[in-house]
Structures are given as C-alpha cells and as structure tokens.
Amino acid sequence: MNSFNWHQEAEKQWDGRAEFWNANSKNMWDEGSRKTIIPFLQKHVQIGSKVADLGCGDGYGSYKLGKAGYTVTGLDLSEDMIKRANSRLEQDNLQFVQGDLVNLPFEKESFDGIMAVNSLEWTEVPYKGLEEMKRVLKPGGKLCIGVLGPTAKPRMNSYRRVYGEKVICNTMMPWELEQMAGETGWKLTDGHGVYKREVEKKDLSGLPVELRQALTFMWVFIFEKE
C-alpha cells in the first residue's frame, strides 16, 4: 500500500467489525470485561451530568450510561456502528454522532465527563486524541478511560507493524498513557484493573501498581482536567 489514510482505513475496518461487535457488546458491558466501568465512573461523575462516550461502537455502553441517569452523546468513527447505535434511541437523554476522536465535532468545554474505552489506541496520534478530550471537557471534568493491558489478545491488531506493515491500532501500555496524561496536564484521580479469570483468583493487593498493571487485560483510569 503506497498511500495510507489512517482515518479512512480505520473507518473501513470498524465498519467490517460492526456485526461481530454488535453480537458481543451487550455481554461485555453486562457480564464481561466492561462490567465494572460504569459503576466506577459513577463514583466520580455526578448522576445527571453531560457525558460523551467516545468510541461508543454500537452504543450499548452509552445506552447503559443513559439508563444510569446521564445525558449522553455517543461518538464513533464507523458509520455502520452509528447506525446500530441509533436503534437504541428510546431515551431523550441519548444521542449518537459519527466523528473522529482526534477532531471531535463538539464545542469547547461541552461535557462534564467523558468515557473512552479502548478507543484512544485506535488513533494515529493518541496525544491528539487526549488533547481533544481535554478541549471538550469542562474544567474539573473527569475522563474515564480504559486501555488494553499486556495480556489482552486484541493487541494482535497492531502486531503486523513489526514487519513494517501499516496498522490502525496504536497500542500503548497503561503506564505509557499515565505518563502522557501527566505530561499534558491531567491529574490522576483513580484507577483499577480488569483481569483474566486466572489472575482474578489471585490476591494482587500487595503488589505495586506497575506490577498489577502488567497483569491486566485492561486498566481503567480516572483523570481530571485541571
């Protein structure tokens, strides 16, 4: 491939994954790897707040946020995902738009909170996505963001880059996101790990945070815009 347009290729690939994602998202949010995220967000973002779900996929996570009492705008790059998300529009406090995480179609300081789960990794320059989140978040607003940990098989989406091939997944370790956030003016407020079943059975409480992160399927942060 002589020319590579990250935006176009990412939209194309996620359109192709929409059916699979739609078949599995409900279980992920209700019973699987994402079941702890909305309860975690609720500890830090007041019910009734205006929240953006960036990288919302088929909208099930946004739907659950809306049911929890938030006013929610879900955004995804994939047109197919947004079409599926719009089928959930049974609530007045929920809407969906198609858009790019590094060029958000929202005014400055539009949201009290942001949820972005496994979405920053799918940007060409994650720093730009983090800056866009800061732009649309109100001062003192909270960002609930999850990135895949070292044990997550979806990291294989970026593996072919070691051969020099173009990929649309820009994986980063949890500690890399934490460092980037710290360098760009975010305040770390909280965090927790999501683990595979074999690790969940172990007592990790005595381990330092970097070792707990090293065992994660996903690490979820709360950052505050200062």
Phi and psi restraints in degrees (value plus and minus 20) as a CYANA .aco file:
   2 ASN   PHI     -96.6   -56.6
   2 ASN   PSI     -58.9   -18.9
   3 SER   PHI    -139.2   -99.2
   3 SER   PSI     123.9   163.9
   4 PHE   PHI    -155.9  -115.9
   4 PHE   PSI      93.9   133.9
   5 ASN   PHI    -121.9   -81.9
   5 ASN   PSI      84.9   124.9
   6 TRP   PHI     -75.4   -35.4
   6 TRP   PSI     -67.7   -27.7
   7 HIS   PHI     -78.3   -38.3
   7 HIS   PSI     -70.5   -30.5
   8 GLN   PHI     -85.3   -45.3
   8 GLN   PSI     -61.6   -21.6
   9 GLU   PHI     -89.0   -49.0
   9 GLU   PSI     -58.8   -18.8
  10 ALA   PHI     -84.9   -44.9
  10 ALA   PSI     -63.9   -23.9
  11 GLU   PHI     -81.7   -41.7
  11 GLU   PSI     -63.5   -23.5
  12 LYS   PHI     -81.2   -41.2
  12 LYS   PSI     -67.3   -27.3
  13 GLN   PHI     -87.8   -47.8
  13 GLN   PSI     -58.6   -18.6
  14 TRP   PHI     -93.5   -53.5
  14 TRP   PSI     -50.9   -10.9
  15 ASP   PHI     -78.5   -38.5
  15 ASP   PSI     -61.2   -21.2
  16 GLY   PHI     -88.7   -48.7
  16 GLY   PSI     -43.4    -3.4
  17 ARG   PHI    -115.6   -75.6
  17 ARG   PSI     -22.2    17.8
  18 ALA   PHI     -80.4   -40.4
  18 ALA   PSI     -61.7   -21.7
  19 GLU   PHI     -85.5   -45.5
  19 GLU   PSI     -64.1   -24.1
  20 PHE   PHI     -82.4   -42.4
  20 PHE   PSI     -65.2   -25.2
  21 TRP   PHI     -81.8   -41.8
  21 TRP   PSI     -63.7   -23.7
  22 ASN   PHI     -81.3   -41.3
  22 ASN   PSI     -53.6   -13.6
  23 ALA   PHI     -93.4   -53.4
  23 ALA   PSI     -39.5     0.5
  24 ASN   PHI    -137.1   -97.1
  24 ASN   PSI     -33.5     6.5
  25 SER   PHI     -86.1   -46.1
  25 SER   PSI     -60.0   -20.0
  26 LYS   PHI     -77.9   -37.9
  26 LYS   PSI     -65.1   -25.1
  27 ASN   PHI     -85.1   -45.1
  27 ASN   PSI     -58.5   -18.5
  28 MET   PHI     -80.5   -40.5
  28 MET   PSI     -63.6   -23.6
  29 TRP   PHI     -97.8   -57.8
  29 TRP   PSI     -53.7   -13.7
  30 ASP   PHI    -106.5   -66.5
  30 ASP   PSI     -58.3   -18.3
  31 GLU   PHI    -150.2  -110.2
  31 GLU   PSI     -38.3     1.7
  32 GLY   PHI    -122.9   -82.9
  32 GLY   PSI    -160.1  -120.1
  33 SER   PHI     -86.7   -46.7
  33 SER   PSI     -37.4     2.6
  34 ARG   PHI    -126.0   -86.0
  34 ARG   PSI     -13.7    26.3
  35 LYS   PHI     -85.4   -45.4
  35 LYS   PSI     -45.0    -5.0
  36 THR   PHI    -108.6   -68.6
  36 THR   PSI     -29.2    10.8
  37 ILE   PHI     -92.4   -52.4
  37 ILE   PSI     -68.6   -28.6
  38 ILE   PHI     -86.3   -46.3
  38 ILE   PSI     -62.7   -22.7
  39 PRO   PHI     -78.2   -38.2
  39 PRO   PSI     -56.0   -16.0
  40 PHE   PHI     -86.0   -46.0
  40 PHE   PSI     -65.2   -25.2
  41 LEU   PHI     -81.1   -41.1
  41 LEU   PSI     -58.7   -18.7
  42 GLN   PHI     -82.2   -42.2
  42 GLN   PSI     -44.5    -4.5
  43 LYS   PHI     -90.4   -50.4
  43 LYS   PSI     -40.2    -0.2
  44 HIS   PHI    -139.8   -99.8
  44 HIS   PSI     -38.3     1.7
  45 VAL   PHI    -141.1  -101.1
  45 VAL   PSI     101.8   141.8
  46 GLN   PHI     -82.5   -42.5
  46 GLN   PSI     117.0   157.0
  47 ILE   PHI     -76.8   -36.8
  47 ILE   PSI     118.4   158.4
  48 GLY   PHI      76.1   116.1
  48 GLY   PSI     -30.8     9.2
  49 SER   PHI     -89.6   -49.6
  49 SER   PSI     140.8   180.8
  50 LYS   PHI    -110.4   -70.4
  50 LYS   PSI      98.4   138.4
  51 VAL   PHI    -145.0  -105.0
  51 VAL   PSI     117.8   157.8
  52 ALA   PHI    -121.5   -81.5
  52 ALA   PSI     111.9   151.9
  53 ASP   PHI    -125.2   -85.2
  53 ASP   PSI      81.0   121.0
  54 LEU   PHI    -116.3   -76.3
  54 LEU   PSI      97.8   137.8
  55 GLY   PHI      65.2   105.2
  55 GLY   PSI      29.9    69.9
  56 CYS   PHI     -97.5   -57.5
  56 CYS   PSI     -29.7    10.3
  57 GLY   PHI      39.3    79.3
  57 GLY   PSI    -152.1  -112.1
  58 ASP   PHI    -102.4   -62.4
  58 ASP   PSI     -13.8    26.2
  59 GLY   PHI      68.1   108.1
  59 GLY   PSI     -14.0    26.0
  60 TYR   PHI     -88.6   -48.6
  60 TYR   PSI     -58.6   -18.6
  61 GLY   PHI     -83.6   -43.6
  61 GLY   PSI     -60.3   -20.3
  62 SER   PHI     -81.9   -41.9
  62 SER   PSI     -62.9   -22.9
  63 TYR   PHI     -78.2   -38.2
  63 TYR   PSI     -64.3   -24.3
  64 LYS   PHI     -86.2   -46.2
  64 LYS   PSI     -57.4   -17.4
  65 LEU   PHI     -81.2   -41.2
  65 LEU   PSI     -63.8   -23.8
  66 GLY   PHI     -81.8   -41.8
  66 GLY   PSI     -62.6   -22.6
  67 LYS   PHI     -83.0   -43.0
  67 LYS   PSI     -49.1    -9.1
  68 ALA   PHI     -97.2   -57.2
  68 ALA   PSI     -28.8    11.2
  69 GLY   PHI      91.6   131.6
  69 GLY   PSI     -12.9    27.1
  70 TYR   PHI    -111.6   -71.6
  70 TYR   PSI     136.6   176.6
  71 THR   PHI    -113.4   -73.4
  71 THR   PSI      97.3   137.3
  72 VAL   PHI    -142.0  -102.0
  72 VAL   PSI     114.6   154.6
  73 THR   PHI    -137.4   -97.4
  73 THR   PSI      96.2   136.2
  74 GLY   PHI    -115.6   -75.6
  74 GLY   PSI     119.1   159.1
  75 LEU   PHI    -150.5  -110.5
  75 LEU   PSI     118.2   158.2
  76 ASP   PHI    -167.5  -127.5
  76 ASP   PSI     131.9   171.9
  77 LEU   PHI     -92.2   -52.2
  77 LEU   PSI     -49.8    -9.8
  78 SER   PHI    -103.8   -63.8
  78 SER   PSI     104.3   144.3
  79 GLU   PHI     -83.1   -43.1
  79 GLU   PSI     -59.5   -19.5
  80 ASP   PHI     -83.9   -43.9
  80 ASP   PSI     -62.7   -22.7
  81 MET   PHI     -79.8   -39.8
  81 MET   PSI     -63.7   -23.7
  82 ILE   PHI     -86.5   -46.5
  82 ILE   PSI     -56.6   -16.6
  83 LYS   PHI     -80.6   -40.6
  83 LYS   PSI     -62.4   -22.4
  84 ARG   PHI     -87.8   -47.8
  84 ARG   PSI     -59.1   -19.1
  85 ALA   PHI     -83.0   -43.0
  85 ALA   PSI     -58.7   -18.7
  86 ASN   PHI     -84.7   -44.7
  86 ASN   PSI     -38.3     1.7
  87 SER   PHI     -90.6   -50.6
  87 SER   PSI     -31.5     8.5
  88 ARG   PHI    -113.4   -73.4
  88 ARG   PSI     -15.1    24.9
  89 LEU   PHI     -96.4   -56.4
  89 LEU   PSI      54.8    94.8
  90 GLU   PHI    -132.4   -92.4
  90 GLU   PSI     -16.7    23.3
  91 GLN   PHI    -142.3  -102.3
  91 GLN   PSI     120.3   160.3
  92 ASP   PHI     -91.0   -51.0
  92 ASP   PSI     -40.0     0.0
  93 ASN   PHI    -115.4   -75.4
  93 ASN   PSI       3.9    43.9
  94 LEU   PHI    -158.5  -118.5
  94 LEU   PSI     111.4   151.4
  95 GLN   PHI    -166.0  -126.0
  95 GLN   PSI     139.7   179.7
  96 PHE   PHI    -152.2  -112.2
  96 PHE   PSI     123.0   163.0
  97 VAL   PHI    -157.8  -117.8
  97 VAL   PSI     130.2   170.2
  98 GLN   PHI    -109.4   -69.4
  98 GLN   PSI     115.2   155.2
  99 GLY   PHI    -196.0  -156.0
  99 GLY   PSI     153.2   193.2
 100 ASP   PHI    -125.9   -85.9
 100 ASP   PSI     112.4   152.4
 101 LEU   PHI     -80.4   -40.4
 101 LEU   PSI     -48.5    -8.5
 102 VAL   PHI    -112.8   -72.8
 102 VAL   PSI     -16.6    23.4
 103 ASN   PHI    -170.3  -130.3
 103 ASN   PSI      47.4    87.4
 104 LEU   PHI     -88.7   -48.7
 104 LEU   PSI     116.1   156.1
 105 PRO   PHI    -105.3   -65.3
 105 PRO   PSI      25.6    65.6
 106 PHE   PHI    -148.2  -108.2
 106 PHE   PSI     132.5   172.5
 107 GLU   PHI     -92.0   -52.0
 107 GLU   PSI     140.6   180.6
 108 LYS   PHI     -78.2   -38.2
 108 LYS   PSI     117.3   157.3
 109 GLU   PHI      35.8    75.8
 109 GLU   PSI      29.5    69.5
 110 SER   PHI    -108.7   -68.7
 110 SER   PSI     -40.4    -0.4
 111 PHE   PHI    -148.1  -108.1
 111 PHE   PSI     127.9   167.9
 112 ASP   PHI    -102.7   -62.7
 112 ASP   PSI     -48.3    -8.3
 113 GLY   PHI    -169.1  -129.1
 113 GLY   PSI     139.3   179.3
 114 ILE   PHI    -154.8  -114.8
 114 ILE   PSI     118.6   158.6
 115 MET   PHI    -136.2   -96.2
 115 MET   PSI     107.1   147.1
 116 ALA   PHI    -160.6  -120.6
 116 ALA   PSI      79.7   119.7
 117 VAL   PHI    -129.1   -89.1
 117 VAL   PSI      96.5   136.5
 118 ASN   PHI      32.8    72.8
 118 ASN   PSI      20.9    60.9
 119 SER   PHI    -137.7   -97.7
 119 SER   PSI     -53.0   -13.0
 120 LEU   PHI     -83.5   -43.5
 120 LEU   PSI     -50.1   -10.1
 121 GLU   PHI     -84.8   -44.8
 121 GLU   PSI     -38.7     1.3
 122 TRP   PHI    -118.3   -78.3
 122 TRP   PSI       7.1    47.1
 123 THR   PHI    -134.1   -94.1
 123 THR   PSI     131.7   171.7
 124 GLU   PHI     -87.6   -47.6
 124 GLU   PSI     -59.5   -19.5
 125 VAL   PHI    -148.9  -108.9
 125 VAL   PSI      74.8   114.8
 126 PRO   PHI     -75.1   -35.1
 126 PRO   PSI     -53.2   -13.2
 127 TYR   PHI     -75.4   -35.4
 127 TYR   PSI     -61.0   -21.0
 128 LYS   PHI     -85.4   -45.4
 128 LYS   PSI     -57.7   -17.7
 129 GLY   PHI     -84.1   -44.1
 129 GLY   PSI     -61.3   -21.3
 130 LEU   PHI     -85.4   -45.4
 130 LEU   PSI     -57.7   -17.7
 131 GLU   PHI     -87.6   -47.6
 131 GLU   PSI     -57.6   -17.6
 132 GLU   PHI     -85.0   -45.0
 132 GLU   PSI     -59.5   -19.5
 133 MET   PHI     -80.9   -40.9
 133 MET   PSI     -61.2   -21.2
 134 LYS   PHI     -84.1   -44.1
 134 LYS   PSI     -59.2   -19.2
 135 ARG   PHI     -81.4   -41.4
 135 ARG   PSI     -62.6   -22.6
 136 VAL   PHI    -109.4   -69.4
 136 VAL   PSI     -24.3    15.7
 137 LEU   PHI    -114.4   -74.4
 137 LEU   PSI     118.9   158.9
 138 LYS   PHI     -89.9   -49.9
 138 LYS   PSI     134.1   174.1
 139 PRO   PHI     -76.3   -36.3
 139 PRO   PSI     113.1   153.1
 140 GLY   PHI      63.1   103.1
 140 GLY   PSI     -23.4    16.6
 141 GLY   PHI     -90.4   -50.4
 141 GLY   PSI     138.2   178.2
 142 LYS   PHI    -130.9   -90.9
 142 LYS   PSI     118.8   158.8
 143 LEU   PHI    -130.3   -90.3
 143 LEU   PSI      95.7   135.7
 144 CYS   PHI    -118.9   -78.9
 144 CYS   PSI      89.1   129.1
 145 ILE   PHI    -151.0  -111.0
 145 ILE   PSI     111.5   151.5
 146 GLY   PHI    -134.5   -94.5
 146 GLY   PSI     114.6   154.6
 147 VAL   PHI    -145.7  -105.7
 147 VAL   PSI     127.1   167.1
 148 LEU   PHI     -83.9   -43.9
 148 LEU   PSI     117.4   157.4
 149 GLY   PHI    -107.9   -67.9
 149 GLY   PSI     158.7   198.7
 150 PRO   PHI     -81.3   -41.3
 150 PRO   PSI     -44.1    -4.1
 151 THR   PHI    -113.1   -73.1
 151 THR   PSI     -14.4    25.6
 152 ALA   PHI    -103.1   -63.1
 152 ALA   PSI      99.6   139.6
 153 LYS   PHI     -80.2   -40.2
 153 LYS   PSI     -51.1   -11.1
 154 PRO   PHI     -76.1   -36.1
 154 PRO   PSI     -34.0     6.0
 155 ARG   PHI     -79.2   -39.2
 155 ARG   PSI     -39.0     1.0
 156 MET   PHI     -81.4   -41.4
 156 MET   PSI     -37.7     2.3
 157 ASN   PHI     -82.0   -42.0
 157 ASN   PSI     -43.7    -3.7
 158 SER   PHI    -124.9   -84.9
 158 SER   PSI     -21.5    18.5
 159 TYR   PHI     -78.9   -38.9
 159 TYR   PSI     -60.2   -20.2
 160 ARG   PHI     -84.2   -44.2
 160 ARG   PSI     -29.7    10.3
 161 ARG   PHI     -83.6   -43.6
 161 ARG   PSI     -43.1    -3.1
 162 VAL   PHI     -88.5   -48.5
 162 VAL   PSI     -35.9     4.1
 163 TYR   PHI    -115.7   -75.7
 163 TYR   PSI     -16.8    23.2
 164 GLY   PHI      66.5   106.5
 164 GLY   PSI     -12.3    27.7
 165 GLU   PHI     -99.9   -59.9
 165 GLU   PSI     131.8   171.8
 166 LYS   PHI     -98.7   -58.7
 166 LYS   PSI     112.0   152.0
 167 VAL   PHI    -150.8  -110.8
 167 VAL   PSI     143.5   183.5
 168 ILE   PHI    -130.7   -90.7
 168 ILE   PSI      -9.2    30.8
 169 CYS   PHI    -134.6   -94.6
 169 CYS   PSI     100.7   140.7
 170 ASN   PHI    -129.9   -89.9
 170 ASN   PSI      53.3    93.3
 171 THR   PHI     -84.2   -44.2
 171 THR   PSI     127.8   167.8
 172 MET   PHI    -163.9  -123.9
 172 MET   PSI     131.5   171.5
 173 MET   PHI     -97.3   -57.3
 173 MET   PSI     133.5   173.5
 174 PRO   PHI     -74.0   -34.0
 174 PRO   PSI     -59.6   -19.6
 175 TRP   PHI     -90.5   -50.5
 175 TRP   PSI     -43.8    -3.8
 176 GLU   PHI     -90.9   -50.9
 176 GLU   PSI     -63.0   -23.0
 177 LEU   PHI     -82.2   -42.2
 177 LEU   PSI     -62.8   -22.8
 178 GLU   PHI     -80.3   -40.3
 178 GLU   PSI     -60.7   -20.7
 179 GLN   PHI     -87.4   -47.4
 179 GLN   PSI     -64.2   -24.2
 180 MET   PHI     -81.5   -41.5
 180 MET   PSI     -61.6   -21.6
 181 ALA   PHI     -83.0   -43.0
 181 ALA   PSI     -63.5   -23.5
 182 GLY   PHI     -83.4   -43.4
 182 GLY   PSI     -57.6   -17.6
 183 GLU   PHI     -92.3   -52.3
 183 GLU   PSI     -39.5     0.5
 184 THR   PHI    -132.6   -92.6
 184 THR   PSI      -0.3    39.7
 185 GLY   PHI      73.4   113.4
 185 GLY   PSI      -5.4    34.6
 186 TRP   PHI    -112.6   -72.6
 186 TRP   PSI     127.4   167.4
 187 LYS   PHI    -122.9   -82.9
 187 LYS   PSI     102.9   142.9
 188 LEU   PHI     -93.6   -53.6
 188 LEU   PSI     105.5   145.5
 189 THR   PHI    -128.6   -88.6
 189 THR   PSI     -59.1   -19.1
 190 ASP   PHI    -184.2  -144.2
 190 ASP   PSI     149.7   189.7
 191 GLY   PHI    -191.8  -151.8
 191 GLY   PSI     133.3   173.3
 192 HIS   PHI    -172.2  -132.2
 192 HIS   PSI     138.7   178.7
 193 GLY   PHI    -121.8   -81.8
 193 GLY   PSI     128.9   168.9
 194 VAL   PHI    -133.0   -93.0
 194 VAL   PSI     107.1   147.1
 195 TYR   PHI    -143.4  -103.4
 195 TYR   PSI     136.0   176.0
 196 LYS   PHI     -89.4   -49.4
 196 LYS   PSI     139.7   179.7
 197 ARG   PHI     -75.9   -35.9
 197 ARG   PSI     -57.4   -17.4
 198 GLU   PHI     -84.2   -44.2
 198 GLU   PSI     -51.7   -11.7
 199 VAL   PHI    -104.2   -64.2
 199 VAL   PSI     -54.1   -14.1
 200 GLU   PHI     -76.6   -36.6
 200 GLU   PSI     -47.1    -7.1
 201 LYS   PHI     -97.1   -57.1
 201 LYS   PSI     -29.6    10.4
 202 LYS   PHI    -116.6   -76.6
 202 LYS   PSI     133.1   173.1
 203 ASP   PHI    -109.0   -69.0
 203 ASP   PSI      86.8   126.8
 204 LEU   PHI    -120.6   -80.6
 204 LEU   PSI     -18.1    21.9
 205 SER   PHI     -81.0   -41.0
 205 SER   PSI     -46.3    -6.3
 206 GLY   PHI    -106.5   -66.5
 206 GLY   PSI     -24.4    15.6
 207 LEU   PHI    -106.0   -66.0
 207 LEU   PSI     126.4   166.4
 208 PRO   PHI     -85.2   -45.2
 208 PRO   PSI     137.4   177.4
 209 VAL   PHI     -79.3   -39.3
 209 VAL   PSI     -55.6   -15.6
 210 GLU   PHI     -85.9   -45.9
 210 GLU   PSI     -52.8   -12.8
 211 LEU   PHI     -95.0   -55.0
 211 LEU   PSI     -56.7   -16.7
 212 ARG   PHI     -84.3   -44.3
 212 ARG   PSI     -60.2   -20.2
 213 GLN   PHI     -83.8   -43.8
 213 GLN   PSI     -55.5   -15.5
 214 ALA   PHI     -85.5   -45.5
 214 ALA   PSI     -40.1    -0.1
 215 LEU   PHI    -118.1   -78.1
 215 LEU   PSI     -19.1    20.9
 216 THR   PHI    -102.1   -62.1
 216 THR   PSI     130.1   170.1
 217 PHE   PHI     -99.0   -59.0
 217 PHE   PSI     -56.8   -16.8
 218 MET   PHI    -174.5  -134.5
 218 MET   PSI     124.0   164.0
 219 TRP   PHI    -136.5   -96.5
 219 TRP   PSI     112.9   152.9
 220 VAL   PHI    -132.4   -92.4
 220 VAL   PSI     104.2   144.2
 221 PHE   PHI    -126.8   -86.8
 221 PHE   PSI     133.4   173.4
 222 ILE   PHI    -135.5   -95.5
 222 ILE   PSI      99.1   139.1
 223 PHE   PHI    -133.7   -93.7
 223 PHE   PSI     128.1   168.1
 224 GLU   PHI    -132.6   -92.6
 224 GLU   PSI     116.8   156.8
 225 LYS   PHI    -100.1   -60.1
 225 LYS   PSI     100.3   140.3
